[in-house]
Amino acid sequence: MNTFPLISEEEATDPEVVAVYDEIRRELGFGMVPNIFKSMAIRPTLLRANWNKFRATILQGYLPRTLKEMVGVLISQANGSEYALRVHLHGLSALGMSEELLHMLVRDYENCPLPERDKSILRFGLLAATDPLQISEDDYAALRKHHLSDEEIFEVIATADMFSSVNAYTDSARVPIDQLG
């Protein structure tokens, strides 16, 4: 049972909520507003702030969205966050990732047929989210070996922060899993 009311797209009357919902439908690629955002609509300014952070972190930047969504899958799995895990798997599927690769990512990402650069990013993102004090100079060096810029490394950390926050919010607010197509 969710903690906060989910304000549906049809029920939204606040102009800020309506505007954010329109942006989400247009930019996220699901053709709908996920429950995480519907649960935030009780505070339109926080809905806007969270959507802007999500947009800037996941939908924009230097690294591909698919790679960021993969980081989200690993973090959500490590945290046992069912809502976020399902949404990120759906997002990757909607972005064209095969079911076989999705299953491998969840089972054993180290042995996925991904470039070593991507695996280094996944490792670093997972560590940044689950045990950030253990990040060493060697971890940074592994990313720089694959020619990641400071901006890209920052983006991996921002992605880890975003998905850790999403996990904490959706789990503590008991956001119900969306009916995804």
DRENNUGU-319476 format. One record per atom (N, C-alpha, C): residue in three letters; residue number from 1; x negated, y, z negated. Coordinates in Angstrom, 2 decimals, padded with zeros to 5 digits, m for minus. Each point is the difference from the previous one (the first is absolute). Layout:
DRENNUGU-319476
DRENDO     r     k         u         v         w
DRENDO   ALA   NUM         X         Y         Z
...
***
This chain:
DRENNUGU-319476
DRENDO     r     k         u         v         w
DRENDO   MET     1   m000.84   m001.18    000.00
DRENDO   MET     1    000.84    001.18    000.00
DRENDO   MET     1   m000.88    001.24    000.00
DRENDO   ASN     2    000.30    000.92    000.92
DRENDO   ASN     2   m000.80    001.21    000.07
DRENDO   ASN     2    000.33    000.95   m001.16
DRENDO   THR     3   m000.98    000.79   m000.36
DRENDO   THR     3    000.13    000.93   m001.12
DRENDO   THR     3    000.70    001.28    000.42
DRENDO   PHE     4   m000.27    000.46    001.20
DRENDO   PHE     4    000.54    001.27    000.48
DRENDO   PHE     4    000.98   m000.26    001.13
DRENDO   PRO     5    000.97    000.91    000.18
DRENDO   PRO     5    000.94   m000.19    001.12
DRENDO   PRO     5   m000.73    000.15    001.33
DRENDO   LEU     6    000.43   m000.79    000.94
DRENDO   LEU     6   m000.53    000.13    001.36
DRENDO   LEU     6    000.96    000.90    000.76
DRENDO   ILE     7   m000.48    001.15    000.42
DRENDO   ILE     7    000.84    000.93    000.75
DRENDO   ILE     7   m000.12   m000.35    001.47
DRENDO   SER     8    001.07   m000.55    000.54
DRENDO   SER     8   m000.02   m000.45    001.39
DRENDO   SER     8   m000.09    001.19    000.95
DRENDO   GLU     9   m000.30   m000.31    001.23
DRENDO   GLU     9   m000.08    001.05    001.02
DRENDO   GLU     9    001.35    000.68    000.17
DRENDO   GLU    10    001.07   m000.75   m000.12
DRENDO   GLU    10    001.35    000.56    000.15
DRENDO   GLU    10    000.39    000.86   m001.20
DRENDO   GLU    11   m000.50   m000.33   m001.19
DRENDO   GLU    11    000.33    000.73   m001.23
DRENDO   GLU    11   m000.85    001.25   m000.21
DRENDO   ALA    12   m001.10    000.11    000.71
DRENDO   ALA    12   m000.92    001.11   m000.20
DRENDO   ALA    12    000.63    001.31    000.44
DRENDO   THR    13    000.08    000.95   m000.92
DRENDO   THR    13    000.56    001.32    000.32
DRENDO   THR    13   m001.00    001.11   m000.23
DRENDO   ASP    14   m000.97   m000.20   m000.87
DRENDO   ASP    14   m001.00    001.03   m000.25
DRENDO   ASP    14   m000.79    000.22    001.30
DRENDO   PRO    15   m000.13    001.25    000.45
DRENDO   PRO    15   m000.68    000.27    001.27
DRENDO   PRO    15   m001.44   m000.53    000.04
DRENDO   GLU    16   m000.71    000.05   m001.12
DRENDO   GLU    16   m001.37   m000.51   m000.02
DRENDO   GLU    16   m000.02   m001.51    000.16
DRENDO   VAL    17    000.91   m000.70   m000.67
DRENDO   VAL    17    000.09   m001.45    000.13
DRENDO   VAL    17    000.34   m000.38    001.44
DRENDO   VAL    18    000.97    000.69    000.58
DRENDO   VAL    18    000.39   m000.28    001.39
DRENDO   VAL    18   m001.20    000.21    000.93
DRENDO   ALA    19   m000.75    001.08   m000.20
DRENDO   ALA    19   m001.16    000.29    000.85
DRENDO   ALA    19   m001.08   m001.07   m000.14
DRENDO   VAL    20   m000.28   m000.40   m001.24
DRENDO   VAL    20   m001.01   m001.04   m000.23
DRENDO   VAL    20    000.46   m001.33    000.60
DRENDO   TYR    21    001.24   m000.36   m000.20
DRENDO   TYR    21    000.52   m001.25    000.57
DRENDO   TYR    21   m000.14    000.01    001.52
DRENDO   ASP    22    000.29    001.13    000.64
DRENDO   ASP    22   m000.16    000.09    001.46
DRENDO   ASP    22   m001.45   m000.23    000.41
DRENDO   GLU    23   m000.93    000.60   m000.73
DRENDO   GLU    23   m001.42   m000.19    000.29
DRENDO   GLU    23   m000.41   m001.46   m000.19
DRENDO   ILE    24    000.47   m000.61   m001.07
DRENDO   ILE    24   m000.34   m001.40   m000.27
DRENDO   ILE    24    000.50   m000.90    001.12
DRENDO   ARG    25    001.26    000.17    000.39
DRENDO   ARG    25    000.55   m000.82    001.09
DRENDO   ARG    25   m000.80    000.18    001.29
DRENDO   ARG    26   m000.36    001.22    000.28
DRENDO   ARG    26   m000.69    000.32    001.24
DRENDO   ARG    26   m001.46   m000.48   m000.01
DRENDO   GLU    27   m000.69    000.16   m001.11
DRENDO   GLU    27   m001.45   m000.21   m000.02
DRENDO   GLU    27   m000.46   m001.36   m000.51
DRENDO   LEU    28    000.78   m000.63   m000.86
DRENDO   LEU    28   m000.44   m001.25   m000.62
DRENDO   LEU    28    000.05   m001.18    000.95
DRENDO   GLY    29    000.96    000.03    000.91
DRENDO   GLY    29    000.08   m001.06    000.99
DRENDO   GLY    29    000.92   m001.15   m000.35
DRENDO   PHE    30    000.74    000.10   m001.10
DRENDO   PHE    30    000.94   m001.05   m000.39
DRENDO   PHE    30    001.42    000.32    000.45
DRENDO   GLY    31    000.26    001.27    000.38
DRENDO   GLY    31    001.34    000.40    000.39
DRENDO   GLY    31    000.97    000.13   m001.17
DRENDO   MET    32   m000.55    000.01   m001.19
DRENDO   MET    32    000.82    000.13   m001.22
DRENDO   MET    32   m000.87    000.58   m001.10
DRENDO   VAL    33    000.64    000.33   m001.12
DRENDO   VAL    33   m000.71    000.54   m001.15
DRENDO   VAL    33   m000.15   m001.12   m001.03
DRENDO   PRO    34   m001.23   m000.40   m000.32
DRENDO   PRO    34   m000.20   m001.05   m000.99
DRENDO   PRO    34    000.50    000.41   m001.39
DRENDO   ASN    35    000.35   m001.01   m000.77
DRENDO   ASN    35    000.55    000.23   m001.34
DRENDO   ASN    35   m000.92    000.79   m000.92
DRENDO   ILE    36   m001.30   m000.13    000.17
DRENDO   ILE    36   m000.91    000.78   m000.85
DRENDO   ILE    36    000.33    001.47    000.09
DRENDO   PHE    37    000.23    000.50    001.21
DRENDO   PHE    37    000.31    001.42    000.18
DRENDO   PHE    37    001.43    000.32   m000.42
DRENDO   LYS    38    000.92   m000.91    000.23
DRENDO   LYS    38    001.38    000.22   m000.44
DRENDO   LYS    38    000.06    000.14   m001.52
DRENDO   SER    39   m000.87   m000.73   m000.70
DRENDO   SER    39    000.01    000.07   m001.47
DRENDO   SER    39   m000.61    001.30   m000.51
DRENDO   MET    40   m000.76    000.68    000.82
DRENDO   MET    40   m000.62    001.27   m000.39
DRENDO   MET    40    000.87    001.20    000.30
DRENDO   ALA    41    001.09   m000.20    000.72
DRENDO   ALA    41    000.83    001.11    000.46
DRENDO   ALA    41    000.73    000.72   m001.13
DRENDO   ILE    42   m000.02   m000.58   m001.20
DRENDO   ILE    42    000.61    000.70   m001.14
DRENDO   ILE    42   m000.80    001.25   m000.37
DRENDO   ARG    43   m001.25    000.06    000.46
DRENDO   ARG    43   m000.85    001.19   m000.19
DRENDO   ARG    43   m000.58    000.37    001.37
DRENDO   PRO    44    000.71    000.81    000.76
DRENDO   PRO    44   m000.42    000.33    001.37
DRENDO   PRO    44   m001.44    000.52    000.12
DRENDO   THR    45   m000.46    000.78   m000.96
DRENDO   THR    45   m001.37    000.51    000.11
DRENDO   THR    45   m001.03   m001.12   m000.15
DRENDO   LEU    46    000.28   m000.97   m000.86
DRENDO   LEU    46   m000.91   m001.14   m000.14
DRENDO   LEU    46    000.11   m000.94    001.19
DRENDO   LEU    47    001.19   m000.16    000.55
DRENDO   LEU    47    000.16   m000.77    001.24
DRENDO   LEU    47   m000.88    000.62    001.08
DRENDO   ARG    48    000.10    001.32    000.18
DRENDO   ARG    48   m000.81    000.70    001.01
DRENDO   ARG    48   m001.48   m000.20   m000.26
DRENDO   ALA    49   m000.43    000.17   m001.24
DRENDO   ALA    49   m001.43   m000.13   m000.33
DRENDO   ALA    49   m000.50   m001.42    000.26
DRENDO   ASN    50    000.79   m001.00   m000.40
DRENDO   ASN    50   m000.42   m001.39    000.23
DRENDO   ASN    50   m000.01   m000.36    001.47
DRENDO   TRP    51    000.99    000.48    000.75
DRENDO   TRP    51    000.03   m000.26    001.45
DRENDO   TRP    51   m001.21    000.68    000.66
DRENDO   ASN    52   m000.29    001.24   m000.37
DRENDO   ASN    52   m001.14    000.69    000.60
DRENDO   ASN    52   m001.31   m000.71   m000.30
DRENDO   LYS    53   m000.14   m000.50   m001.23
DRENDO   LYS    53   m001.22   m000.74   m000.35
DRENDO   LYS    53   m000.07   m001.30    000.80
DRENDO   PHE    54    001.11   m000.71    000.11
DRENDO   PHE    54    000.02   m001.25    000.78
DRENDO   PHE    54   m000.35    000.30    001.46
DRENDO   ARG    55    000.64    001.00    000.56
DRENDO   ARG    55   m000.23    000.37    001.40
DRENDO   ARG    55   m001.47    000.34    000.24
DRENDO   ALA    56   m000.56    000.87   m000.84
DRENDO   ALA    56   m001.38    000.43    000.18
DRENDO   ALA    56   m000.99   m001.13   m000.20
DRENDO   THR    57    000.32   m000.91   m000.91
DRENDO   THR    57   m000.93   m001.09   m000.31
DRENDO   THR    57    000.13   m001.17    000.98
DRENDO   ILE    58    001.20   m000.42    000.29
DRENDO   ILE    58    000.21   m001.23    000.77
DRENDO   ILE    58    000.26    000.26    001.49
DRENDO   LEU    59    000.77    001.00    000.31
DRENDO   LEU    59    000.38    000.23    001.39
DRENDO   LEU    59   m000.97    000.89    000.76
DRENDO   GLN    60   m000.86    000.71   m000.70
DRENDO   GLN    60   m000.95    000.89    000.64
DRENDO   GLN    60   m001.41   m000.39   m000.43
DRENDO   GLY    61   m000.99    000.58    000.62
DRENDO   GLY    61   m001.38   m000.21   m000.42
DRENDO   GLY    61   m000.85   m000.68    001.04
DRENDO   TYR    62   m001.13   m000.48   m000.45
DRENDO   TYR    62   m001.02   m000.56    000.88
DRENDO   TYR    62    000.17   m001.51    000.22
DRENDO   LEU    63    000.42   m000.70   m001.02
DRENDO   LEU    63    000.12   m001.46    000.08
DRENDO   LEU    63    001.37   m000.38    000.55
DRENDO   PRO    64    000.08   m001.11    000.72
DRENDO   PRO    64    001.29   m000.42    000.54
DRENDO   PRO    64    001.00   m000.38   m001.10
DRENDO   ARG    65    001.24    000.29    000.27
DRENDO   ARG    65    001.07   m000.33   m000.96
DRENDO   ARG    65    000.02   m001.49   m000.31
DRENDO   THR    66   m000.25   m000.83    001.01
DRENDO   THR    66    000.03   m001.44   m000.25
DRENDO   THR    66   m001.01   m000.40   m001.07
DRENDO   LEU    67   m001.17    000.59    000.04
DRENDO   LEU    67   m001.02   m000.32   m000.99
DRENDO   LEU    67    000.43    000.46   m001.39
DRENDO   LYS    68    000.61    001.18   m000.07
DRENDO   LYS    68    000.49    000.50   m001.29
DRENDO   LYS    68    001.13   m000.89   m000.53
DRENDO   GLU    69    000.87   m000.45    000.87
DRENDO   GLU    69    001.08   m000.91   m000.43
DRENDO   GLU    69   m000.58   m001.32   m000.49
DRENDO   MET    70   m001.09   m000.48    000.63
DRENDO   MET    70   m000.64   m001.22   m000.47
DRENDO   MET    70   m000.57    000.21   m001.41
DRENDO   VAL    71   m000.61    001.15   m000.24
DRENDO   VAL    71   m000.47    000.33   m001.35
DRENDO   VAL    71    001.19   m000.05   m000.96
DRENDO   GLY    72    001.13    000.56    000.43
DRENDO   GLY    72    001.21   m000.02   m000.83
DRENDO   GLY    72    000.48   m001.40   m000.32
DRENDO   VAL    73   m000.09   m000.90    000.97
DRENDO   VAL    73    000.39   m001.40   m000.22
DRENDO   VAL    73   m000.88   m000.61   m001.09
DRENDO   LEU    74   m001.32    000.17    000.13
DRENDO   LEU    74   m000.91   m000.62   m000.97
DRENDO   LEU    74    000.18    000.58   m001.40
DRENDO   ILE    75    000.17    001.30   m000.10
DRENDO   ILE    75    000.21    000.63   m001.31
DRENDO   ILE    75    001.32   m000.46   m000.60
DRENDO   SER    76    001.05   m000.02    000.80
DRENDO   SER    76    001.31   m000.41   m000.50
DRENDO   SER    76   m000.02   m001.46   m000.44
DRENDO   GLN    77   m000.69   m000.83    000.74
DRENDO   GLN    77   m000.12   m001.40   m000.38
DRENDO   GLN    77   m000.78   m000.14   m001.31
DRENDO   ALA    78   m001.11    000.74   m000.12
DRENDO   ALA    78   m000.81   m000.06   m001.22
DRENDO   ALA    78    000.80    000.48   m001.21
DRENDO   ASN    79    000.86    000.98    000.21
DRENDO   ASN    79    000.81    000.54   m001.10
DRENDO   ASN    79    001.30   m000.75   m000.22
DRENDO   GLY    80    000.29   m000.98    000.85
DRENDO   GLY    80    001.26   m000.74   m000.13
DRENDO   GLY    80    001.21    000.87    000.30
DRENDO   SER    81   m000.16    000.99    000.85
DRENDO   SER    81    001.08    000.93    000.32
DRENDO   SER    81    000.78   m000.49    001.21
DRENDO   GLU    82    001.09   m000.70   m000.24
DRENDO   GLU    82    000.78   m000.62    001.07
DRENDO   GLU    82    000.59    001.01    000.96
DRENDO   TYR    83    000.54    001.11   m000.52
DRENDO   TYR    83    000.60    001.01    000.88
DRENDO   TYR    83   m001.03    000.49    001.01
DRENDO   ALA    84   m001.14    000.49   m000.50
DRENDO   ALA    84   m001.00    000.58    000.88
DRENDO   ALA    84   m000.60   m001.05    000.94
DRENDO   LEU    85   m000.21   m001.21   m000.49
DRENDO   LEU    85   m000.55   m001.04    000.86
DRENDO   LEU    85    000.92   m000.25    001.20
DRENDO   ARG    86    001.27   m000.13   m000.25
DRENDO   ARG    86    000.95   m000.25    001.09
DRENDO   ARG    86    000.08    001.17    000.98
DRENDO   VAL    87    000.02    001.22   m000.53
DRENDO   VAL    87    000.10    001.17    000.87
DRENDO   VAL    87   m001.25    000.11    000.88
DRENDO   HIS    88   m001.18   m000.23   m000.57
DRENDO   HIS    88   m001.22    000.11    000.80
DRENDO   HIS    88   m000.10   m001.12    001.02
DRENDO   LEU    89    000.41   m001.20   m000.35
DRENDO   LEU    89    000.01   m001.09    000.97
DRENDO   LEU    89    000.97    000.32    001.14
DRENDO   HIS    90    001.16    000.56   m000.35
DRENDO   HIS    90    000.96    000.42    001.03
DRENDO   HIS    90   m000.61    001.09    000.88
DRENDO   GLY    91   m000.67    000.94   m000.63
DRENDO   GLY    91   m000.64    001.09    000.75
DRENDO   GLY    91   m001.02   m000.53    000.99
DRENDO   LEU    92   m000.81   m000.95   m000.42
DRENDO   LEU    92   m000.99   m000.58    000.89
DRENDO   LEU    92    000.66   m000.78    001.13
DRENDO   SER    93    001.06   m000.71   m000.32
DRENDO   SER    93    000.74   m000.72    001.03
DRENDO   SER    93    000.58    000.98    001.02
DRENDO   ALA    94    000.59    001.08   m000.50
DRENDO   ALA    94    000.57    001.02    000.89
DRENDO   ALA    94   m001.07    000.67    000.85
DRENDO   LEU    95   m001.23    000.03   m000.49
DRENDO   LEU    95   m001.10    000.59    000.76
DRENDO   LEU    95   m000.65   m001.01    000.94
DRENDO   GLY    96    000.56   m001.20    000.07
DRENDO   GLY    96   m000.45   m000.99    000.98
DRENDO   GLY    96   m000.94   m001.08   m000.49
DRENDO   MET    97   m000.24   m000.08   m001.30
DRENDO   MET    97   m000.87   m001.06   m000.51
DRENDO   MET    97    000.74   m001.32    000.00
DRENDO   SER    98   m000.66   m001.04    000.43
DRENDO   SER    98    000.63   m001.32    000.12
DRENDO   SER    98    000.28   m000.60   m001.38
DRENDO   GLU    99    001.02   m000.85   m000.04
DRENDO   GLU    99    000.34   m000.68   m001.25
DRENDO   GLU    99   m001.17   m000.85   m000.49
DRENDO   GLU   100   m000.72   m000.62    000.93
DRENDO   GLU   100   m001.14   m000.83   m000.38
DRENDO   GLU   100   m001.08    000.82   m000.71
DRENDO   LEU   101   m000.30    001.16    000.55
DRENDO   LEU   101   m001.01    000.86   m000.62
DRENDO   LEU   101    000.49    000.51   m001.35
DRENDO   LEU   102    001.29    000.32   m000.10
DRENDO   LEU   102    000.56    000.45   m001.28
DRENDO   LEU   102   m000.14   m001.08   m001.07
DRENDO   HIS   103    000.29   m001.25    000.37
DRENDO   HIS   103   m000.13   m001.10   m000.96
DRENDO   HIS   103   m001.45   m000.18   m000.42
DRENDO   MET   104   m000.92    000.12    000.95
DRENDO   MET   104   m001.42   m000.13   m000.33
DRENDO   MET   104   m000.45    001.14   m000.92
DRENDO   LEU   105    000.50    001.19    000.27
DRENDO   LEU   105   m000.36    001.16   m000.83
DRENDO   LEU   105    000.39   m000.24   m001.45
DRENDO   VAL   106    001.19   m000.54   m000.21
DRENDO   VAL   106    000.49   m000.26   m001.35
DRENDO   VAL   106   m000.74   m001.18   m000.63
DRENDO   ARG   107   m000.24   m001.03    000.76
DRENDO   ARG   107   m000.65   m001.20   m000.53
DRENDO   ARG   107   m001.48    000.21   m000.29
DRENDO   ASP   108   m000.73    000.58    000.97
DRENDO   ASP   108   m001.46    000.07   m000.12
DRENDO   ASP   108   m000.53    001.05    000.96
DRENDO   TYR   109    000.09    001.25   m000.40
DRENDO   TYR   109   m000.38    001.08    000.92
DRENDO   TYR   109   m001.46   m000.08    000.42
DRENDO   GLU   110   m000.85   m000.56   m000.85
DRENDO   GLU   110   m001.43   m000.09    000.35
DRENDO   GLU   110   m000.22   m000.86    001.24
DRENDO   ASN   111    000.91   m000.94    000.27
DRENDO   ASN   111   m000.15   m000.87    001.16
DRENDO   ASN   111    000.93    000.36    001.15
DRENDO   CYS   112    000.63    001.16   m000.08
DRENDO   CYS   112    000.84    000.48    001.11
DRENDO   CYS   112   m000.89    000.33    001.18
DRENDO   PRO   113    000.52   m000.17    001.19
DRENDO   PRO   113   m000.79    000.37    001.19
DRENDO   PRO   113    000.02    001.52    000.22
DRENDO   LEU   114   m000.61    000.69   m000.93
DRENDO   LEU   114   m000.10    001.46    000.06
DRENDO   LEU   114   m001.47    000.37    000.14
DRENDO   PRO   115   m000.28    001.16    000.58
DRENDO   PRO   115   m001.39    000.47    000.04
DRENDO   PRO   115   m000.56    000.17   m001.40
DRENDO   GLU   116   m001.29   m000.22   m000.16
DRENDO   GLU   116   m000.64    000.12   m001.31
DRENDO   GLU   116    000.18    001.41   m000.57
DRENDO   ARG   117    000.04    000.99    000.85
DRENDO   ARG   117    000.24    001.39   m000.45
DRENDO   ARG   117    001.34    000.08   m000.73
DRENDO   ASP   118    001.05   m000.59    000.58
DRENDO   ASP   118    001.32    000.02   m000.63
DRENDO   ASP   118    000.00   m000.75   m001.32
DRENDO   LYS   119   m000.68   m001.14   m000.04
DRENDO   LYS   119   m000.07   m000.77   m001.24
DRENDO   LYS   119   m000.72    000.79   m001.10
DRENDO   SER   120   m001.04    000.74    000.37
DRENDO   SER   120   m000.69    000.84   m000.98
DRENDO   SER   120    000.93    001.06   m000.56
DRENDO   ILE   121    000.82    000.58    000.87
DRENDO   ILE   121    000.96    001.00   m000.44
DRENDO   ILE   121    001.04   m000.63   m000.93
DRENDO   LEU   122    000.48   m001.19    000.36
DRENDO   LEU   122    000.97   m000.70   m000.85
DRENDO   LEU   122   m000.59   m000.30   m001.37
DRENDO   ARG   123   m001.23   m000.51   m000.02
DRENDO   ARG   123   m000.67   m000.32   m001.27
DRENDO   ARG   123   m000.12    001.26   m000.88
DRENDO   PHE   124   m000.47    001.07    000.62
DRENDO   PHE   124   m000.21    001.24   m000.74
DRENDO   PHE   124    001.33    000.56   m000.51
DRENDO   GLY   125    001.01    000.01    000.85
DRENDO   GLY   125    001.31    000.51   m000.40
DRENDO   GLY   125    000.59   m000.80   m001.15
DRENDO   LEU   126   m000.13   m001.31    000.05
DRENDO   LEU   126    000.50   m000.86   m001.07
DRENDO   LEU   126   m000.75    000.27   m001.30
DRENDO   LEU   127   m001.31    000.14    000.09
DRENDO   LEU   127   m000.80    000.29   m001.19
DRENDO   LEU   127    000.35    001.38   m000.57
DRENDO   ALA   128    000.17    000.98    000.87
DRENDO   ALA   128    000.36    001.35   m000.45
DRENDO   ALA   128    001.32    000.01   m000.75
DRENDO   ALA   129    000.91   m000.88    000.40
DRENDO   ALA   129    001.32   m000.05   m000.65
DRENDO   ALA   129    000.02   m000.85   m001.26
DRENDO   THR   130   m000.79   m001.05   m000.02
DRENDO   THR   130    000.11   m000.96   m001.11
DRENDO   THR   130   m001.09    000.12   m001.05
DRENDO   ASP   131   m001.17    000.50    000.39
DRENDO   ASP   131   m001.11    000.09   m000.96
DRENDO   ASP   131   m000.97    001.10    000.43
DRENDO   PRO   132    000.47    001.24    000.05
DRENDO   PRO   132   m000.81    001.08    000.58
DRENDO   PRO   132   m001.33    000.25   m000.71
DRENDO   LEU   133   m000.08   m000.30   m001.27
DRENDO   LEU   133   m001.26    000.22   m000.71
DRENDO   LEU   133   m001.09   m000.98    000.43
DRENDO   GLN   134    000.38   m001.03    000.71
DRENDO   GLN   134   m000.97   m000.98    000.49
DRENDO   GLN   134   m000.55    000.35    001.38
DRENDO   ILE   135    000.48    001.06    000.60
DRENDO   ILE   135   m000.54    000.41    001.30
DRENDO   ILE   135   m001.44    000.44   m000.18
DRENDO   SER   136   m000.86   m000.58    000.81
DRENDO   SER   136   m001.44    000.28   m000.12
DRENDO   SER   136   m000.50    000.72    001.26
DRENDO   GLU   137   m001.23    000.42   m000.07
DRENDO   GLU   137   m000.63    000.61    001.17
DRENDO   GLU   137   m000.06   m001.01    001.14
DRENDO   ASP   138   m000.14   m001.29   m000.33
DRENDO   ASP   138    000.00   m001.04    001.04
DRENDO   ASP   138    001.34   m000.06    000.73
DRENDO   ASP   139    001.08    000.25   m000.72
DRENDO   ASP   139    001.32    000.00    000.63
DRENDO   ASP   139    000.12    001.15    001.00
DRENDO   TYR   140   m000.50    001.17   m000.40
DRENDO   TYR   140   m000.02    001.13    000.93
DRENDO   TYR   140   m000.92   m000.28    001.18
DRENDO   ALA   141   m001.15   m000.60   m000.28
DRENDO   ALA   141   m000.96   m000.31    001.06
DRENDO   ALA   141    000.59   m000.97    001.01
DRENDO   ALA   142    000.82   m000.94   m000.48
DRENDO   ALA   142    000.64   m000.95    000.92
DRENDO   ALA   142    000.91    000.72    000.99
DRENDO   LEU   143    000.69    001.03   m000.47
DRENDO   LEU   143    000.86    000.78    000.90
DRENDO   LEU   143   m000.85    000.84    000.96
DRENDO   ARG   144   m001.05    000.59   m000.52
DRENDO   ARG   144   m000.85    000.85    000.85
DRENDO   ARG   144   m000.75   m000.84    001.04
DRENDO   LYS   145   m000.27   m001.26   m000.33
DRENDO   LYS   145   m000.63   m000.91    000.97
DRENDO   LYS   145    000.89   m000.14    001.24
DRENDO   HIS   146    001.30    000.12   m000.21
DRENDO   HIS   146    000.96   m000.09    001.12
DRENDO   HIS   146    000.35    001.39    000.54
DRENDO   HIS   147   m000.83    000.98   m000.35
DRENDO   HIS   147    000.11    001.36    000.53
DRENDO   HIS   147    001.28    000.72   m000.42
DRENDO   LEU   148    000.51   m000.30   m001.18
DRENDO   LEU   148    001.13    000.78   m000.51
DRENDO   LEU   148   m000.52    001.35   m000.48
DRENDO   SER   149    000.71    001.04    000.36
DRENDO   SER   149   m000.35    001.34   m000.43
DRENDO   SER   149    000.49    000.23   m001.43
DRENDO   ASP   150   m000.45    001.08   m000.60
DRENDO   ASP   150    000.49    000.35   m001.33
DRENDO   ASP   150    001.52    000.19    000.03
DRENDO   GLU   151    000.51    000.60    001.07
DRENDO   GLU   151    001.45    000.22    000.13
DRENDO   GLU   151    000.75   m001.33    000.04
DRENDO   GLU   152   m000.55   m000.98    000.70
DRENDO   GLU   152    000.65   m001.32    000.08
DRENDO   GLU   152   m000.06   m000.72   m001.35
DRENDO   ILE   153   m001.12    000.09   m000.68
DRENDO   ILE   153   m000.12   m000.63   m001.32
DRENDO   ILE   153    000.98    000.65   m000.97
DRENDO   PHE   154    000.08    001.33    000.04
DRENDO   PHE   154    000.97    000.70   m000.83
DRENDO   PHE   154    001.41   m000.50    000.31
DRENDO   GLU   155    000.28   m000.21    001.28
DRENDO   GLU   155    001.33   m000.46    000.40
DRENDO   GLU   155    000.30   m001.40   m000.54
DRENDO   VAL   156   m001.01   m000.87   m000.07
DRENDO   VAL   156    000.20   m001.34   m000.59
DRENDO   VAL   156    000.37    000.16   m001.47
DRENDO   ILE   157   m000.71    000.87   m000.72
DRENDO   ILE   157    000.30    000.22   m001.42
DRENDO   ILE   157    001.39    000.61   m000.16
DRENDO   ALA   158    000.34    000.96    000.84
DRENDO   ALA   158    001.34    000.62   m000.07
DRENDO   ALA   158    001.08   m001.03    000.29
DRENDO   THR   159   m000.27   m000.91    000.93
DRENDO   THR   159    000.97   m001.07    000.32
DRENDO   THR   159    000.16   m000.93   m001.19
DRENDO   ALA   160   m001.10   m000.36   m000.64
DRENDO   ALA   160    000.07   m000.86   m001.19
DRENDO   ALA   160    000.80    000.70   m001.10
DRENDO   ASP   161   m000.24    001.27   m000.19
DRENDO   ASP   161    000.75    000.77   m001.00
DRENDO   ASP   161    001.49    000.04    000.36
DRENDO   MET   162    000.30    000.24    001.26
DRENDO   MET   162    001.40    000.08    000.44
DRENDO   MET   162    000.73   m001.31   m000.29
DRENDO   PHE   163   m000.60   m001.11    000.39
DRENDO   PHE   163    000.68   m001.28   m000.17
DRENDO   PHE   163    000.04   m000.45   m001.46
DRENDO   SER   164   m000.99    000.35   m000.80
DRENDO   SER   164    000.06   m000.29   m001.43
DRENDO   SER   164    001.16    000.75   m000.62
DRENDO   SER   165    000.15    001.25    000.39
DRENDO   SER   165    001.10    000.83   m000.50
DRENDO   SER   165    001.35   m000.54    000.45
DRENDO   VAL   166    000.09   m000.39    001.27
DRENDO   VAL   166    001.25   m000.58    000.53
DRENDO   VAL   166    000.36   m001.26   m000.78
DRENDO   ASN   167   m000.99   m000.85   m000.26
DRENDO   ASN   167    000.26   m001.23   m000.77
DRENDO   ASN   167    000.53    000.34   m001.38
DRENDO   ALA   168   m000.67    000.90   m000.69
DRENDO   ALA   168    000.41    000.37   m001.36
DRENDO   ALA   168    001.42    000.58    000.00
DRENDO   TYR   169    000.27    000.86    000.97
DRENDO   TYR   169    001.33    000.63    000.05
DRENDO   TYR   169    001.09   m001.02    000.32
DRENDO   THR   170   m000.17   m000.75    001.09
DRENDO   THR   170    001.08   m000.91    000.41
DRENDO   THR   170    000.23   m001.09   m001.02
DRENDO   ASP   171   m001.05   m000.44   m000.68
DRENDO   ASP   171    000.18   m001.04   m001.01
DRENDO   ASP   171    000.64    000.56   m001.27
DRENDO   SER   172   m000.47    001.15   m000.47
DRENDO   SER   172    000.56    000.54   m001.24
DRENDO   SER   172    001.41    000.55    000.21
DRENDO   ALA   173    000.29    000.52    001.19
DRENDO   ALA   173    001.34    000.52    000.29
DRENDO   ALA   173    000.93   m001.11    000.49
DRENDO   ARG   174   m000.55   m001.20    000.17
DRENDO   ARG   174    000.78   m001.16    000.45
DRENDO   ARG   174    000.74    000.30    001.31
DRENDO   VAL   175   m000.73    000.56    000.94
DRENDO   VAL   175    000.59    000.32    001.30
DRENDO   VAL   175    000.34   m001.31    000.72
DRENDO   PRO   176    001.25   m000.16    000.43
DRENDO   PRO   176    000.38   m001.24    000.67
DRENDO   PRO   176   m000.63   m000.09    001.40
DRENDO   ILE   177   m000.32   m001.21    000.37
DRENDO   ILE   177   m000.60   m000.26    001.31
DRENDO   ILE   177    000.98    000.37    001.11
DRENDO   ASP   178   m000.50    000.74    000.98
DRENDO   ASP   178    000.83    000.43    001.12
DRENDO   ASP   178    000.45   m001.17    000.84
DRENDO   GLN   179    001.14    000.17    000.64
DRENDO   GLN   179    000.47   m000.96    001.00
DRENDO   GLN   179   m000.65    000.40    001.32
DRENDO   LEU   180   m001.17   m000.56    000.25
DRENDO   LEU   180   m000.76    000.37    001.19
DRENDO   LEU   180    000.34   m000.94    001.14
DRENDO   GLY   181    000.03    000.58    001.19
DRENDO   GLY   181    000.34   m000.78    001.19
DRENDO   GLY   181   m001.08   m000.91    000.47
***
